[in-house]
Amino acid sequence: MQAQGRGGVQNFRKALALAMMAQSLGHGPAEHLIDALREVMPADAIAQAEGLVAQCETNPDLCG
């Protein structure tokens, strides 16, 4: 898929969750990604990402 220039599967919810975790661990540049994702995601998807952060903190296997 990537070799044909079509990229990979997009999962904004997971991307936002991982960026939020990176920011909480002190990775300042994650804020730019968080802001960009919040601009294009609906409120319910943002809430799901926030819930995923809580799940990943207790069980990292859920975050891949």
Backbone as a printed PyTorch tensor [residue, N CA C, xyz], in Angstrom:
tensor([[[  0.8200,  -1.1860,   0.0000],
         [  0.0000,   0.0000,   0.0000],
         [  0.8690,   1.2570,   0.0000]],

        [[  1.8550,   1.3230,   0.8900],
         [  2.7130,   2.4960,   0.9440],
         [  3.5870,   2.5970,  -0.2980]],

        [[  3.9820,   1.4690,  -0.8470],
         [  4.8200,   1.4760,  -2.0490],
         [  4.0710,   2.0730,  -3.2350]],

        [[  2.7560,   2.0240,  -3.1830],
         [  1.9380,   2.5670,  -4.2580],
         [  1.5360,   4.0150,  -3.9810]],

        [[  2.0690,   4.5970,  -2.9140],
         [  1.7950,   5.9980,  -2.6060],
         [  0.4620,   6.2590,  -1.9550]],

        [[ -0.1490,   5.2300,  -1.4000],
         [ -1.4500,   5.4090,  -0.7690],
         [ -1.3710,   5.5290,   0.7500]],

        [[ -0.1890,   5.4300,   1.3260],
         [ -0.0390,   5.5770,   2.7650],
         [ -0.5940,   4.3930,   3.5340]],

        [[ -0.6800,   4.5790,   4.8300],
         [ -1.1870,   3.5190,   5.6970],
         [ -2.5680,   3.8670,   6.2280]],

        [[ -3.0900,   2.9820,   7.0200],
         [ -4.3950,   3.1870,   7.6250],
         [ -4.2980,   4.3250,   8.6330]],

        [[ -5.2960,   5.2030,   8.6510],
         [ -5.3040,   6.3290,   9.5790],
         [ -6.2030,   6.0140,  10.7680]],

        [[ -5.7210,   6.3010,  11.9420],
         [ -6.5040,   6.1340,  13.1510],
         [ -6.2500,   7.3770,  13.9990]],

        [[ -7.0490,   8.3960,  13.7690],
         [ -6.8610,   9.6580,  14.4730],
         [ -7.0730,   9.5070,  15.9790]],

        [[ -8.0050,   8.6400,  16.3680],
         [ -8.2770,   8.4470,  17.7960],
         [ -7.0280,   7.9290,  18.5000]],

        [[ -6.4020,   6.9250,  17.9180],
         [ -5.1930,   6.3550,  18.5170],
         [ -4.0370,   7.3480,  18.4550]],

        [[ -3.9270,   8.0680,  17.3420],
         [ -2.8670,   9.0730,  17.2080],
         [ -3.0040,  10.1460,  18.2680]],

        [[ -4.2300,  10.5940,  18.5050],
         [ -4.4440,  11.6160,  19.5250],
         [ -4.1110,  11.0780,  20.9060]],

        [[ -4.5280,   9.8650,  21.1930],
         [ -4.2360,   9.2650,  22.4990],
         [ -2.7270,   9.1610,  22.7250]],

        [[ -2.0090,   8.6870,  21.7260],
         [ -0.5590,   8.5530,  21.8750],
         [  0.1250,   9.9140,  22.0060]],

        [[ -0.3680,  10.9030,  21.2710],
         [  0.2030,  12.2540,  21.3880],
         [ -0.0690,  12.8410,  22.7640]],

        [[ -1.2490,  12.5860,  23.2970],
         [ -1.5770,  13.0830,  24.6380],
         [ -0.6800,  12.4300,  25.6940]],

        [[ -0.4030,  11.1470,  25.5150],
         [  0.4840,  10.4690,  26.4550],
         [  1.9050,  11.0040,  26.3300]],

        [[  2.3420,  11.2610,  25.1060],
         [  3.6850,  11.8170,  24.9000],
         [  3.8040,  13.1860,  25.5600]],

        [[  2.7580,  13.9880,  25.4130],
         [  2.7760,  15.3150,  26.0320],
         [  2.8300,  15.2020,  27.5600]],

        [[  2.0880,  14.2610,  28.1160],
         [  2.0810,  14.1040,  29.5760],
         [  3.4360,  13.6270,  30.0960]],

        [[  4.2300,  13.0120,  29.2130],
         [  5.5660,  12.5560,  29.5900],
         [  6.6390,  13.6060,  29.3010]],

        [[  6.1900,  14.7930,  28.8830],
         [  7.1230,  15.8930,  28.7070],
         [  7.5790,  16.1700,  27.2910]],

        [[  6.9580,  15.5180,  26.3030],
         [  7.3430,  15.7630,  24.9070],
         [  6.5410,  16.9540,  24.3810]],

        [[  7.1330,  18.1430,  24.4890],
         [  6.4630,  19.3840,  24.1330],
         [  5.9190,  19.4580,  22.7170]],

        [[  6.6650,  18.9950,  21.6960],
         [  6.1670,  19.0880,  20.3230],
         [  4.8610,  18.3200,  20.0680]],

        [[  4.5050,  17.4120,  20.9550],
         [  3.2560,  16.6670,  20.7810],
         [  2.0540,  17.6110,  20.7790]],

        [[  2.2050,  18.7650,  21.4010],
         [  1.1030,  19.7280,  21.4620],
         [  0.6400,  20.1440,  20.0670]],

        [[  1.5640,  20.2700,  19.1300],
         [  1.2070,  20.6680,  17.7660],
         [  0.3350,  19.6050,  17.0990]],

        [[  0.6780,  18.3480,  17.3000],
         [ -0.1180,  17.2610,  16.7370],
         [ -1.4880,  17.2040,  17.4080]],

        [[ -1.5020,  17.3750,  18.7130],
         [ -2.7670,  17.3630,  19.4520],
         [ -3.6920,  18.4490,  18.9180]],

        [[ -3.1710,  19.6540,  18.7550],
         [ -3.9800,  20.7640,  18.2390],
         [ -4.5100,  20.4600,  16.8380]],

        [[ -3.6610,  19.9200,  15.9810],
         [ -4.0650,  19.6150,  14.6050],
         [ -5.1550,  18.5390,  14.5700]],

        [[ -4.9940,  17.5260,  15.3960],
         [ -5.9880,  16.4540,  15.4200],
         [ -7.3160,  16.9460,  15.9870]],

        [[ -7.2710,  17.7630,  17.0220],
         [ -8.5060,  18.2880,  17.6090],
         [ -9.2930,  19.1400,  16.6150]],

        [[ -8.5970,  19.7600,  15.6740],
         [ -9.2730,  20.5880,  14.6700],
         [-10.0910,  19.7570,  13.6900]],

        [[ -9.6740,  18.5230,  13.4220],
         [-10.3450,  17.7140,  12.4080],
         [-11.1970,  16.5850,  12.9770]],

        [[-11.1390,  16.3770,  14.2930],
         [-11.8810,  15.2710,  14.9020],
         [-13.1750,  15.7630,  15.5440]],

        [[-14.2430,  14.9640,  15.4510],
         [-15.4740,  15.3160,  16.1630],
         [-15.2960,  15.1220,  17.6700]],

        [[-16.1250,  15.7950,  18.4320],
         [-16.0160,  15.7770,  19.8980],
         [-16.0950,  14.3620,  20.4670]],

        [[-16.9390,  13.5130,  19.9020],
         [-17.0590,  12.1620,  20.4480],
         [-15.7850,  11.3530,  20.2300]],

        [[-15.1010,  11.5660,  19.1150],
         [-13.8360,  10.8650,  18.8600],
         [-12.7380,  11.3600,  19.7940]],

        [[-12.7560,  12.6530,  20.1040],
         [-11.7880,  13.2050,  21.0570],
         [-12.0160,  12.5960,  22.4300]],

        [[-13.2790,  12.4870,  22.8220],
         [-13.6010,  11.8720,  24.1170],
         [-13.1590,  10.4110,  24.1500]],

        [[-13.3170,   9.7050,  23.0380],
         [-12.8700,   8.3150,  22.9760],
         [-11.3540,   8.2360,  23.1030]],

        [[-10.6460,   9.1630,  22.4910],
         [ -9.1790,   9.1880,  22.5970],
         [ -8.7530,   9.4240,  24.0340]],

        [[ -9.4530,  10.3240,  24.7170],
         [ -9.1320,  10.5830,  26.1210],
         [ -9.3710,   9.3360,  26.9610]],

        [[-10.4240,   8.5990,  26.6550],
         [-10.6810,   7.3400,  27.3450],
         [ -9.6080,   6.3050,  27.0470]],

        [[ -9.1230,   6.3000,  25.8140],
         [ -8.0600,   5.3650,  25.4380],
         [ -6.7770,   5.6590,  26.2020]],

        [[ -6.5090,   6.9290,  26.4690],
         [ -5.3300,   7.2960,  27.2600],
         [ -5.4030,   6.6200,  28.6270]],

        [[ -6.5570,   6.7050,  29.2640],
         [ -6.7300,   6.0900,  30.5850],
         [ -6.5340,   4.5760,  30.5080]],

        [[ -7.0620,   3.9590,  29.4550],
         [ -6.9080,   2.5120,  29.2990],
         [ -5.4470,   2.1400,  29.0550]],

        [[ -4.7560,   2.9260,  28.2510],
         [ -3.3510,   2.6350,  27.9280],
         [ -2.4440,   2.7900,  29.1410]],

        [[ -2.8110,   3.7040,  30.0050],
         [ -1.9960,   3.9010,  31.2150],
         [ -2.0910,   2.6980,  32.1320]],

        [[ -3.2320,   2.0210,  32.1330],
         [ -3.3870,   0.8470,  32.9970],
         [ -3.0010,  -0.4460,  32.2870]],

        [[ -3.1200,  -0.4600,  30.9450],
         [ -2.7920,  -1.6590,  30.1760],
         [ -2.1470,  -1.2490,  28.8550]],

        [[ -0.8200,  -1.0610,  28.8340],
         [ -0.1240,  -0.5960,  27.6190],
         [ -0.3190,  -1.4890,  26.3990]],

        [[ -0.6870,  -2.7560,  26.5780],
         [ -0.9000,  -3.6480,  25.4400],
         [ -2.0540,  -3.1720,  24.5580]],

        [[ -2.9600,  -2.3800,  25.1020],
         [ -4.0950,  -1.8880,  24.3320],
         [ -3.6860,  -0.8260,  23.3070]],

        [[ -2.5160,  -0.2450,  23.4830],
         [ -2.0930,   0.8660,  22.6340],
         [ -1.2110,   0.4540,  21.4800]],

        [[ -0.8150,  -0.7680,  21.4470],
         [ -0.0200,  -1.2710,  20.3360],
         [  1.3270,  -0.7500,  20.2270]]])
